[in-house]
Structure formats: structure tokens, C-alpha cells
Amino acid sequence: MRILLSLLIFISFIQAETRFADPEPSIIEPRQIVFSVTEDSSHAIDHILSVANNVLKFYGPENVEMEIVAYSKGIRLLLNRDHSTMIRVDALMQYGVTFIACGNTMKTKNIRKDQLIKGSEIVTAGVVELLERVQEGWLYIKP
């Protein structure tokens, strides 16, 4: 009997669906999400791009506004050096994801605008961009 009960409980978790909070995401009321990337490891960069992609798949790109802010060592995400990263960033841009580079980091590391992936935006300070989005009600996620 315990085994059957345990099995039923396990099956109920497998089929559980995520319930949307009110208001449900829509074109009129999209989920507004800002991510930051501050690490330069391949794993960190791959992870942030995968998480962003998963969020878009789940909600649908028309129901999401998304920014990814790269600063400190994370600026590597937006450098036009790694072809596979460039392809993934461009694909996310096609779905409306905004990629933002920190101007202060660029100055510190002597990075020019032409060294960034085409379509990247530059702000004065990446951390201030994060603060402003959060102040506007955006959800801040640091995977």
C-alpha cells in the first residue's frame, strides 16, 4: 500500500504544471526580466543564454521583455570573438532580447564598440541599468 501511495504522489509531481501569477503574461502585460552576467567562463555564458532561451520558449517571445546586462568579466559574452556565442546572441536578439554592455567596463578593459556583437547596446553603468529596471518593476534573475 505504501509503495502504491508513493508511486501516485510521484506521478502527480511529474504532471504538475506551472501556474501563472496574475496577471498572466501577455502582449499587453509581458513578463519583464533582466539578467546579468558578470563571469567570463564558458559555462556561465552558456548557462545565461540557455536560461534566457528557456524563458522565451516557456512564455513565448511575444509575452516577454528581456534584457541581458553584461559587465565586469561578463562583458566577454558580447565580444565578437566566439562564433557560436555570436550566433546564439543574434538568435535571441531576433526574438527581441536586448543585450547591454557596460560602458564603464568597456573603458576599464579598453573595449571599443566595434569589438561588440552587432546590435549590442551600451549604457554608462551596467549595475545602474539593473537597478533602474528593478525600480521599474522588472524581475532580476542571476542564474
C-alpha positions in Angstrom: 0.0 0.0 0.0 2.8 2.4 0.8 4.5 1.7 -2.5 1.3 2.5 -4.4 0.8 5.7 -2.4 4.4 6.7 -3.0 4.0 6.0 -6.7 0.8 8.1 -7.0 2.5 11.0 -5.3 5.5 10.7 -7.6 3.3 10.7 -10.7 1.4 13.7 -9.5 4.6 15.7 -9.3 5.7 14.7 -12.8 2.5 16.0 -14.4 2.4 19.2 -12.3 2.0 22.3 -14.5 3.4 25.8 -13.6 0.6 28.1 -12.7 0.8 31.7 -13.9 0.7 34.5 -11.4 -1.8 37.3 -12.0 -1.8 39.0 -14.4 -0.9 36.2 -16.8 1.8 37.1 -19.3 0.5 38.6 -22.5 1.5 41.0 -25.2 -0.2 43.8 -23.2 1.4 42.7 -19.9 4.6 40.9 -20.7 6.9 39.4 -18.1 9.8 41.9 -17.8 13.0 40.2 -16.9 16.6 41.4 -16.6 19.5 39.1 -16.3 23.1 39.9 -15.5 26.2 38.1 -16.5 29.4 39.0 -14.6 31.5 35.9 -15.1 33.6 35.1 -18.2 33.6 31.3 -18.0 32.2 29.4 -21.0 29.9 27.7 -18.5 28.4 30.9 -17.2 27.9 32.3 -20.7 26.3 29.1 -21.9 24.1 29.0 -18.9 22.7 32.5 -19.2 22.0 32.0 -22.9 20.2 28.7 -22.2 18.2 30.1 -19.3 17.1 33.1 -21.5 16.1 30.7 -24.3 14.1 28.5 -21.9 12.2 31.5 -20.6 11.3 32.6 -24.1 10.2 29.1 -25.0 8.0 28.8 -21.9 6.3 32.2 -22.1 6.6 32.8 -25.9 8.7 35.7 -27.1 5.6 37.9 -27.6 4.9 37.7 -23.8 8.4 38.7 -22.6 10.6 41.8 -22.4 14.1 40.7 -21.7 17.4 42.4 -21.2 20.8 40.7 -20.5 23.3 43.1 -19.0 27.0 42.2 -19.3 29.5 43.9 -17.1 32.8 43.2 -15.3 34.2 39.9 -16.6 30.8 39.1 -18.1 31.5 41.6 -20.9 33.1 38.6 -22.7 29.5 37.5 -23.6 29.2 40.4 -26.0 32.7 40.4 -27.6 32.6 39.3 -31.2 35.3 36.6 -30.8 33.4 33.4 -30.3 31.3 32.4 -33.4 29.0 30.0 -31.6 28.2 32.6 -28.9 27.6 35.3 -31.6 25.1 33.0 -33.3 23.2 32.4 -30.1 23.2 36.0 -29.1 22.0 37.0 -32.5 19.2 34.4 -32.4 18.0 35.8 -29.1 18.1 39.3 -30.5 15.8 38.2 -33.3 13.3 37.3 -30.6 13.6 40.8 -29.1 16.1 40.2 -26.3 18.2 43.3 -25.7 21.9 42.8 -24.9 23.5 45.6 -23.0 27.2 46.2 -22.4 28.5 48.3 -19.5 30.4 51.3 -20.8 32.5 51.6 -17.6 33.7 48.0 -18.1 34.5 48.8 -21.7 36.6 51.8 -20.7 38.4 49.8 -18.0 39.2 46.9 -20.4 39.8 49.2 -23.4 37.0 47.6 -25.4 35.7 49.5 -28.5 32.1 49.4 -29.7 33.3 47.7 -32.9 34.5 44.8 -30.8 31.0 44.0 -29.6 28.5 41.8 -31.2 26.4 43.8 -33.7 23.2 45.0 -32.1 24.6 45.3 -28.6 23.6 48.4 -26.7 25.9 50.3 -24.4 24.9 52.0 -21.2 27.2 54.1 -18.9 27.0 51.6 -16.0 25.6 48.0 -16.2 24.8 47.9 -12.5 22.8 51.1 -12.8 20.9 49.6 -15.7 19.9 46.7 -13.5 18.9 49.0 -10.6 16.7 51.0 -12.9 14.9 48.0 -14.4 14.3 46.6 -10.9 12.9 50.0 -9.8 10.5 49.9 -12.8 9.2 46.5 -11.6 11.3 44.2 -13.8 12.3 40.8 -12.3 16.0 40.5 -11.8 17.4 37.0 -12.2 21.0 35.9 -11.7 21.2 32.3 -12.8 
